[in-house]
Amino acid sequence: MTVSDSAPDDAPSLDDAILKVLTSAAGRTLSPPEIATTLRAGSDWHDLLVPIRRSAVKLAQHGRLVIYRKGKPVDPNDFRGVYRLGLPRHD
Protein backbone atom coordinates (compact mmCIF):
# COMPACT_ATOMS: atom_id res chain seq x y z
CA MET A 1 0.00 0.00 0.00
CA THR A 2 1.41 3.40 -0.86
CA VAL A 3 0.28 6.95 -0.29
CA SER A 4 1.59 9.80 -2.40
CA ASP A 5 1.07 13.54 -2.33
CA SER A 6 -0.51 13.48 -5.78
CA ALA A 7 -2.79 10.51 -5.21
CA PRO A 8 -5.58 9.88 -7.70
CA ASP A 9 -9.15 10.46 -6.52
CA ASP A 10 -9.78 6.73 -6.07
CA ALA A 11 -6.69 6.27 -3.86
CA PRO A 12 -7.37 5.96 -0.12
CA SER A 13 -6.92 9.09 1.95
CA LEU A 14 -4.14 9.20 4.50
CA ASP A 15 -6.78 8.93 7.26
CA ASP A 16 -8.16 5.74 5.70
CA ALA A 17 -4.66 4.35 5.14
CA ILE A 18 -3.71 4.93 8.79
CA LEU A 19 -6.88 3.23 10.00
CA LYS A 20 -6.27 0.30 7.67
CA VAL A 21 -2.72 -0.17 8.97
CA LEU A 22 -3.95 0.01 12.58
CA THR A 23 -6.71 -2.50 11.83
CA SER A 24 -4.16 -4.94 10.46
CA ALA A 25 -2.03 -4.47 13.61
CA ALA A 26 -4.54 -6.64 15.52
CA GLY A 27 -4.96 -4.45 18.59
CA ARG A 28 -1.34 -3.34 18.93
CA THR A 29 -0.30 0.29 18.96
CA LEU A 30 2.07 1.54 16.28
CA SER A 31 4.51 4.42 16.13
CA PRO A 32 4.28 6.99 13.33
CA PRO A 33 7.50 5.65 11.73
CA GLU A 34 6.03 2.12 11.71
CA ILE A 35 2.92 3.42 9.97
CA ALA A 36 4.95 5.51 7.53
CA THR A 37 7.21 2.62 6.54
CA THR A 38 4.15 0.44 5.98
CA LEU A 39 2.63 3.08 3.71
CA ARG A 40 5.87 3.74 1.83
CA ALA A 41 7.87 0.55 2.05
CA GLY A 42 11.30 0.90 0.51
CA SER A 43 11.07 4.63 -0.16
CA ASP A 44 11.60 7.81 1.78
CA TRP A 45 8.86 7.82 4.41
CA HIS A 46 10.14 10.64 6.62
CA ASP A 47 8.02 13.27 4.88
CA LEU A 48 4.88 11.37 5.98
CA LEU A 49 5.52 11.93 9.71
CA VAL A 50 3.98 15.41 9.95
CA PRO A 51 0.92 14.51 7.82
CA ILE A 52 0.45 11.34 9.93
CA ARG A 53 0.48 13.45 13.09
CA ARG A 54 -2.09 15.88 11.64
CA SER A 55 -4.34 13.01 10.55
CA ALA A 56 -3.93 11.28 13.91
CA VAL A 57 -5.01 14.40 15.79
CA LYS A 58 -8.06 14.79 13.56
CA LEU A 59 -8.99 11.11 13.83
CA ALA A 60 -8.52 11.17 17.63
CA GLN A 61 -10.74 14.23 17.92
CA HIS A 62 -13.45 12.26 16.13
CA GLY A 63 -12.92 9.17 18.31
CA ARG A 64 -11.62 6.98 15.47
CA LEU A 65 -8.18 6.35 17.01
CA VAL A 66 -6.33 6.91 20.28
CA ILE A 67 -3.02 8.67 20.73
CA TYR A 68 -0.86 7.11 23.46
CA ARG A 69 2.13 8.51 25.30
CA LYS A 70 3.94 6.29 27.78
CA GLY A 71 1.16 3.74 27.38
CA LYS A 72 -1.65 6.10 28.38
CA PRO A 73 -4.19 7.91 26.20
CA VAL A 74 -3.47 11.62 25.79
CA ASP A 75 -5.43 14.69 24.79
CA PRO A 76 -5.04 14.95 20.99
CA ASN A 77 -4.95 18.75 21.31
CA ASP A 78 -2.10 18.79 23.83
CA PHE A 79 0.68 16.19 23.60
CA ARG A 80 4.39 16.24 22.86
CA GLY A 81 7.20 13.86 22.25
CA VAL A 82 7.15 10.20 21.33
CA TYR A 83 3.68 8.80 20.80
CA ARG A 84 1.92 5.73 19.45
CA LEU A 85 -1.40 5.24 17.72
CA GLY A 86 -4.05 2.62 18.26
CA LEU A 87 -7.68 1.92 17.56
CA PRO A 88 -10.21 2.63 20.30
CA ARG A 89 -10.83 -0.32 22.57
CA HIS A 90 -14.37 -1.52 23.01
CA ASP A 91 -14.04 -3.33 26.35
C-alpha distances in whole Angstrom, upper triangle without the diagonal:
4,7,10,14,15,12,14,15,13,10,9,12,11,13,11,8,11,13,10,9,13,14,12,14,17,20,19,19,16,17,16,15,13,11,11,10,7,5,7,8,11,12,14,13,16,16,14,16,19,17,15,19,20,17,18,22,22,20,23,25,24,24,21,20,22,23,25,27,29,28,29,28,28,29,26,29,30,29,28,27,25,23,20,19,19,19,23,25,27,30
4,7,10,11,9,12,14,13,9,9,10,10,13,12,9,11,14,12,11,15,16,15,17,20,22,21,20,17,17,15,14,13,11,9,9,8,5,5,8,10,10,11,10,14,13,11,14,16,14,13,17,18,16,18,21,21,20,22,25,24,25,21,20,23,23,25,27,29,28,30,28,28,29,26,28,29,28,27,26,24,22,20,19,20,21,24,27,29,32
4,7,9,7,10,12,12,8,8,8,7,11,10,8,10,13,12,12,15,17,17,18,21,23,22,20,18,17,14,14,14,11,9,11,10,6,7,10,13,11,12,10,13,11,9,12,14,11,11,15,15,13,15,19,18,17,20,23,22,23,20,19,22,21,24,26,28,28,29,27,27,27,23,25,27,26,25,25,23,21,20,18,20,20,24,26,29,32
4,5,5,9,12,12,9,10,10,9,13,13,11,13,16,16,16,19,21,20,22,25,26,25,23,20,20,16,16,17,14,11,13,13,9,9,12,13,11,11,10,12,10,9,13,14,11,12,16,16,15,17,20,19,19,22,24,24,25,22,22,24,24,26,28,30,30,31,29,29,29,25,26,28,27,26,26,24,23,22,21,23,23,27,30,32,35
4,6,9,11,13,11,12,10,10,13,15,13,15,18,18,18,21,23,23,24,28,28,27,25,22,21,17,17,19,16,13,15,16,12,12,15,17,14,13,12,13,10,9,13,13,10,12,15,15,14,17,19,18,19,22,23,24,25,23,23,25,24,27,28,31,31,32,30,29,28,24,25,27,26,26,25,25,24,23,22,24,25,28,31,33,37
4,7,9,11,10,12,11,12,15,16,15,17,20,20,20,23,25,25,26,30,31,30,28,25,24,21,21,22,19,16,18,18,14,14,17,18,16,15,15,17,14,13,17,16,14,16,19,18,17,20,22,21,21,25,26,25,27,25,25,27,27,30,32,35,35,35,33,32,31,27,28,30,30,29,29,28,27,27,25,27,27,30,33,35,39
4,7,8,6,8,8,10,13,13,12,15,17,17,18,21,22,22,24,27,28,28,26,24,23,20,20,21,18,16,17,17,13,13,16,18,16,16,15,18,15,14,17,17,14,16,19,18,16,19,21,20,20,24,25,24,26,23,23,26,26,29,31,34,34,34,32,31,30,27,28,30,30,30,29,28,27,26,24,25,25,28,31,33,36
4,5,5,9,10,12,15,14,14,17,19,18,20,23,23,23,26,29,30,30,29,27,26,23,24,24,21,19,20,19,16,16,19,21,19,20,19,21,19,17,21,21,17,19,22,21,19,22,24,22,22,26,26,25,27,24,25,28,29,32,34,37,36,36,34,34,33,29,30,33,33,33,33,32,30,28,26,27,27,29,32,34,37
4,6,8,9,12,14,13,14,17,18,18,20,22,23,23,26,28,30,30,29,27,27,24,25,25,22,21,22,21,17,18,21,24,22,23,21,23,21,19,22,22,18,19,22,20,18,21,23,21,20,24,25,23,25,22,24,27,28,31,34,37,36,36,33,33,32,28,29,32,32,33,33,32,30,29,26,26,26,28,31,32,36
4,6,9,12,14,12,13,16,17,16,18,21,20,21,24,26,28,28,28,26,27,24,25,24,21,20,22,19,16,18,20,23,22,23,21,24,22,20,23,23,19,20,23,21,19,21,24,21,20,24,25,23,25,22,23,27,28,31,34,37,35,35,33,33,32,29,30,33,33,34,34,32,30,28,25,25,24,27,30,31,34
4,6,9,11,10,9,13,14,13,15,18,18,18,21,23,25,25,24,22,23,20,21,21,17,16,18,16,12,14,17,19,18,19,18,20,18,16,19,20,16,16,20,19,16,19,21,19,18,22,24,22,23,20,21,24,25,28,31,33,32,33,30,30,30,26,28,31,30,31,31,29,27,25,22,23,22,25,28,29,33
4,7,8,6,6,10,10,10,12,14,15,16,18,20,22,22,21,19,20,18,19,18,15,15,16,14,11,14,16,19,18,19,17,19,18,15,17,18,14,14,17,16,13,15,18,16,15,19,20,18,20,16,17,20,21,24,27,30,29,29,27,27,26,23,25,28,27,28,28,26,24,22,19,19,18,21,24,25,29
4,5,5,6,9,10,11,12,14,15,17,19,21,22,22,20,19,19,16,18,18,14,14,16,15,11,14,17,20,19,19,16,18,16,13,15,15,11,11,14,13,10,13,15,13,12,16,17,16,17,14,15,18,19,22,25,28,27,27,24,24,24,20,22,24,24,25,25,24,22,20,17,18,17,20,23,25,28
4,5,5,6,9,10,10,12,14,15,17,19,20,19,17,15,15,12,14,14,11,10,13,12,9,12,15,18,17,16,13,15,13,9,11,12,8,7,11,10,7,10,12,11,11,14,16,15,16,13,13,16,16,19,22,25,24,24,22,21,21,17,19,22,21,21,22,20,18,16,14,15,15,18,21,24,27
4,5,5,6,9,10,11,12,14,16,18,18,18,16,15,15,13,15,15,11,12,15,14,12,15,18,21,20,19,16,17,16,12,13,13,10,8,10,9,6,8,10,9,7,11,13,12,13,10,10,13,14,17,20,23,22,22,19,19,18,15,17,20,19,21,21,20,17,15,12,13,12,15,18,20,24
4,5,5,6,9,10,10,12,14,16,17,17,16,15,16,15,17,16,12,13,16,13,11,15,17,21,20,20,17,19,18,14,16,16,13,11,14,13,10,11,14,12,10,13,15,13,14,10,11,15,16,19,22,25,24,24,21,21,21,18,21,23,23,24,24,22,19,17,14,14,12,15,18,20,23
4,5,5,6,9,10,11,13,15,16,16,15,13,14,12,14,13,9,10,12,10,8,11,13,17,17,17,14,16,16,12,13,15,12,10,13,13,10,11,15,14,12,15,17,16,16,13,13,15,16,19,22,24,23,24,21,22,22,19,22,24,23,23,23,21,18,16,13,13,13,16,19,21,24
4,5,5,6,9,10,11,13,14,13,12,10,11,9,12,11,7,9,11,9,8,12,14,18,17,17,14,15,15,11,12,13,11,8,10,11,8,8,12,12,10,12,15,14,14,11,9,12,13,15,18,21,19,20,18,18,19,16,19,21,19,20,19,17,15,12,9,10,10,13,16,19,22
4,5,5,6,9,10,12,12,12,12,11,13,12,15,13,10,12,15,12,11,15,17,21,21,21,17,19,19,15,15,16,14,11,13,14,10,9,13,12,9,11,14,13,12,8,8,11,13,15,19,21,19,19,17,18,19,16,19,21,20,21,21,19,16,13,10,9,8,11,14,16,19
4,5,5,6,9,11,12,13,13,12,14,14,15,13,10,12,14,11,10,14,15,19,20,20,17,19,20,16,17,18,16,13,16,17,13,13,16,16,13,15,18,16,15,12,11,14,16,18,21,23,21,22,20,22,22,20,23,25,24,24,24,22,19,15,12,11,10,13,16,17,21
4,5,5,6,9,11,11,10,9,11,11,12,9,7,10,11,8,8,12,13,16,17,18,15,17,18,14,15,17,15,12,15,16,13,13,16,17,14,15,19,18,17,13,12,14,15,16,19,21,19,20,19,21,22,19,23,24,22,23,22,19,16,13,10,10,10,14,16,18,21
4,5,5,7,8,8,7,7,10,11,13,10,8,12,13,10,11,15,16,19,20,20,17,19,19,16,15,18,16,12,14,16,13,11,15,15,12,13,17,16,14,11,9,11,12,13,16,18,16,17,16,18,19,17,21,22,20,21,20,17,14,11,8,6,7,10,12,15,17
4,5,6,7,9,10,11,14,15,16,14,11,15,16,13,14,17,18,22,23,23,20,22,23,19,19,21,19,16,18,19,16,14,17,17,14,15,18,17,15,11,10,13,15,16,20,21,19,19,18,20,22,20,23,25,23,24,24,21,18,14,11,9,7,11,12,14,16
4,5,8,9,11,11,14,15,16,12,11,14,14,11,12,16,16,19,21,22,19,21,23,19,19,22,20,17,19,21,18,17,20,20,17,18,22,20,18,15,14,16,17,18,21,22,20,21,20,23,24,23,26,27,25,26,25,22,19,15,13,11,10,14,15,17,19
4,6,5,7,8,11,13,14,11,10,14,14,11,13,16,16,19,21,22,19,21,22,19,18,21,20,16,18,20,18,16,19,20,17,17,21,20,18,15,13,14,15,15,18,19,16,18,18,20,22,21,25,25,23,24,22,19,16,12,11,9,9,13,13,16,18
4,6,9,11,14,16,18,14,14,17,17,15,17,20,20,23,25,26,23,24,26,22,22,24,23,19,21,23,20,18,21,22,18,18,22,21,18,15,14,14,16,16,19,20,17,18,18,21,23,22,26,27,25,26,25,21,18,14,12,10,9,12,11,13,15
4,7,10,13,16,17,15,14,18,19,16,18,22,22,25,26,27,23,24,26,22,21,23,23,19,20,22,19,16,19,20,17,16,20,19,16,14,11,12,13,13,16,17,13,15,15,18,20,20,23,24,22,23,22,19,16,12,10,7,7,9,8,11,12
4,7,10,13,15,12,12,16,16,15,17,20,20,23,24,24,21,22,24,21,19,21,21,17,18,21,19,16,18,20,17,16,20,20,17,15,12,11,12,11,14,14,11,13,14,17,19,19,23,23,20,21,19,16,13,10,9,7,8,11,11,14,15
4,7,10,12,10,10,14,15,14,16,19,19,22,23,22,19,19,21,18,16,18,18,14,14,17,16,13,15,17,15,14,17,18,15,14,10,9,9,8,11,11,9,11,11,14,16,16,19,19,17,17,16,13,10,6,5,4,8,10,11,15,16
4,7,8,6,7,10,11,11,13,15,15,18,19,18,15,16,17,15,13,15,16,12,12,16,14,12,15,17,15,14,18,19,17,15,11,11,10,10,11,13,11,13,13,15,17,16,19,19,16,16,15,11,9,5,5,7,10,13,14,18,20
4,5,5,6,9,10,11,13,14,15,17,18,16,13,13,15,12,10,13,14,10,10,14,14,11,14,17,15,15,18,20,18,16,13,12,10,9,10,12,12,14,14,14,17,15,18,18,14,14,12,8,6,4,6,9,13,15,17,21,23
4,5,5,6,9,10,11,12,13,16,15,14,10,10,11,9,6,9,10,7,7,11,11,9,12,15,14,14,17,19,18,16,13,13,11,11,12,14,15,16,15,15,17,14,17,17,14,13,12,9,8,7,7,11,14,17,19,23,25
4,5,5,6,8,10,10,11,13,12,11,8,8,10,9,7,11,12,9,11,14,14,13,16,18,17,18,21,22,22,20,17,16,14,14,15,16,17,19,19,19,20,18,20,20,17,16,13,11,10,10,11,14,17,20,22,26,28
4,5,5,6,9,10,10,12,13,13,10,11,13,11,10,14,14,11,13,16,15,14,17,19,18,18,22,22,21,19,16,16,14,15,16,17,16,19,19,19,21,19,22,22,19,18,16,13,12,9,10,12,15,18,20,24,25
4,6,5,6,9,10,13,13,13,9,11,12,9,9,12,11,8,11,14,12,11,15,16,15,16,19,20,19,16,13,14,13,14,16,18,18,19,18,19,20,18,21,21,19,18,17,14,12,10,9,11,13,17,19,22,25
4,5,5,6,8,11,10,9,6,7,9,6,7,10,10,8,11,13,12,12,16,17,16,18,21,21,21,18,16,17,16,17,18,20,20,22,21,21,22,19,22,22,20,19,17,15,14,12,12,14,17,20,23,26,28
4,5,5,5,7,8,8,6,9,11,9,10,14,14,12,14,17,16,16,19,21,20,21,24,25,24,21,19,20,19,19,20,22,22,24,23,24,25,23,25,25,23,21,19,17,16,14,14,16,19,22,24,27,30
4,6,5,9,10,11,9,12,13,11,12,15,15,12,15,18,16,16,19,20,19,20,24,24,23,20,18,19,18,19,21,23,22,24,23,24,25,23,26,26,24,23,21,18,17,15,14,15,17,20,22,25,28
4,6,9,9,10,8,11,12,9,11,14,12,11,14,16,14,15,18,19,17,20,22,22,22,19,17,19,19,20,22,24,24,25,24,24,25,22,25,26,24,23,22,20,18,16,15,16,17,21,23,26,29
4,6,6,7,6,9,10,9,11,14,13,12,16,18,16,17,21,21,20,23,25,26,26,22,21,22,21,23,24,26,26,28,27,27,28,25,27,28,26,25,23,21,20,18,18,19,21,25,27,30,32
4,6,8,8,11,13,12,14,17,17,15,19,21,19,20,23,24,23,25,28,28,28,25,23,24,23,24,25,27,26,29,28,29,30,27,29,30,28,26,24,22,21,19,19,20,22,26,28,31,33
4,7,8,12,14,13,15,19,19,18,21,23,22,23,26,27,26,28,31,31,31,28,26,27,26,27,28,29,29,31,31,31,33,30,32,32,30,28,26,23,23,22,22,24,26,29,31,34,36
4,6,9,10,11,13,16,16,16,19,21,21,22,25,26,25,27,30,30,31,28,26,27,26,27,27,29,29,31,31,31,32,29,30,31,28,27,25,23,23,22,22,24,26,30,32,35,37
4,6,7,9,11,14,14,14,17,19,19,20,23,24,24,26,28,29,30,27,25,26,24,25,25,27,28,30,29,29,29,26,28,28,26,24,22,20,21,20,21,23,26,29,32,35,37
4,6,6,7,11,11,11,13,15,15,16,19,20,20,22,25,26,26,23,21,22,20,21,22,24,25,26,25,25,26,23,24,25,22,21,19,17,17,17,17,20,22,25,28,31,34
4,5,6,8,10,10,12,14,15,16,18,20,20,22,24,25,26,24,21,22,19,20,20,22,24,25,24,24,24,21,23,23,20,18,16,15,16,16,17,20,23,26,29,32,34
4,6,7,8,9,11,12,14,15,17,18,19,21,23,24,25,23,21,22,20,21,22,24,25,26,25,24,24,21,22,22,20,19,17,17,17,18,18,21,23,26,29,32,35
4,6,5,6,9,10,10,12,14,15,16,18,20,21,22,20,18,19,17,19,20,22,23,24,22,21,22,18,20,21,19,18,17,16,15,15,15,18,20,23,26,29,31
4,6,5,6,9,10,10,12,14,15,16,18,20,21,19,16,17,14,16,16,19,20,21,20,18,19,16,17,17,15,14,13,12,12,12,13,16,18,21,24,27,30
4,5,5,6,9,10,11,13,14,15,17,19,20,19,17,17,15,17,17,20,21,21,20,18,18,14,15,16,14,13,13,13,13,14,14,17,19,22,25,28,31
4,5,5,6,8,10,11,12,14,15,17,18,17,15,16,15,17,19,22,22,22,20,19,18,14,15,17,16,16,16,15,14,15,14,17,18,21,24,27,30
4,5,5,6,9,10,10,12,14,15,16,14,12,13,12,14,16,19,19,19,17,16,16,13,15,16,15,14,14,13,12,11,10,13,15,17,21,24,26
4,5,5,6,9,10,10,12,14,15,14,12,12,10,12,13,17,17,17,15,13,13,10,11,12,11,11,11,11,10,10,10,13,15,17,20,23,26
4,5,5,6,9,10,11,13,14,14,13,13,12,15,16,20,20,19,17,15,14,10,10,13,12,13,14,15,13,13,12,15,16,18,21,24,27
4,5,5,6,8,10,11,12,11,10,12,11,15,17,20,20,19,16,15,14,11,12,15,14,15,16,16,14,13,11,13,14,15,19,22,25
4,5,5,6,8,10,10,9,7,8,7,11,13,17,16,16,13,12,11,8,11,13,12,13,14,13,11,10,8,10,11,12,16,19,22
4,6,5,6,9,10,10,9,9,8,11,13,17,17,15,12,10,9,5,7,10,10,12,14,14,11,12,10,12,13,14,17,20,23
4,5,5,6,9,9,9,10,11,14,17,20,20,18,15,13,12,8,9,13,13,16,18,18,15,15,12,14,13,14,18,20,23
4,5,5,6,5,6,8,9,13,16,20,18,17,14,13,12,9,11,14,15,17,18,18,15,13,10,11,10,11,15,17,20
4,5,5,6,5,5,7,10,13,17,16,14,10,10,9,6,9,12,12,15,17,16,13,12,9,10,9,9,13,15,18
4,6,8,8,9,10,13,16,19,18,16,12,11,9,7,8,11,13,16,18,19,16,15,13,13,13,12,15,17,20
4,6,8,10,12,15,18,22,20,18,14,14,12,10,12,15,16,19,22,21,18,17,14,14,12,11,14,15,19
4,6,7,10,13,17,20,18,15,12,12,11,10,13,15,16,19,21,20,17,15,12,11,9,7,11,12,15
4,7,10,13,17,20,18,16,13,14,14,12,15,17,17,20,21,20,16,14,11,9,7,7,10,12,15
4,7,10,13,16,14,13,10,11,12,10,14,15,15,17,18,16,13,10,7,6,4,5,9,12,15
4,6,10,13,11,9,6,8,9,8,12,13,12,14,15,14,10,8,6,5,6,6,9,12,14
4,7,10,9,8,6,6,8,7,10,11,9,11,12,10,7,6,5,7,9,9,12,15,17
4,7,6,5,4,6,9,9,13,12,9,11,11,9,6,5,6,8,10,11,12,16,17
4,5,5,6,6,10,11,13,11,8,8,8,7,5,6,9,11,14,15,16,19,20
4,6,8,9,13,14,17,14,11,11,10,8,7,9,11,13,16,16,17,20,20
4,7,9,13,14,17,16,13,14,13,11,9,8,10,11,13,13,14,17,17
4,6,10,12,15,13,11,13,13,12,10,10,11,11,13,12,13,16,16
4,7,9,12,11,10,12,13,13,10,9,9,10,11,10,11,14,15
4,6,9,8,7,10,11,12,9,10,10,12,13,13,14,17,18
4,5,5,6,10,13,14,12,13,12,14,15,14,16,19,20
4,6,6,10,12,13,11,12,11,13,14,13,16,19,21
4,7,10,13,15,13,15,14,16,17,17,20,22,24
4,7,11,13,12,14,15,17,19,18,21,24,25
4,7,9,8,11,13,15,18,18,20,23,25
4,7,8,11,13,17,19,20,22,26,27
4,6,10,13,16,20,21,23,27,28
4,7,11,14,17,19,21,25,26
4,7,10,14,15,17,21,22
4,7,11,13,14,18,20
4,7,10,12,16,18
4,6,9,12,14
4,6,9,12
4,6,9
4,6
4
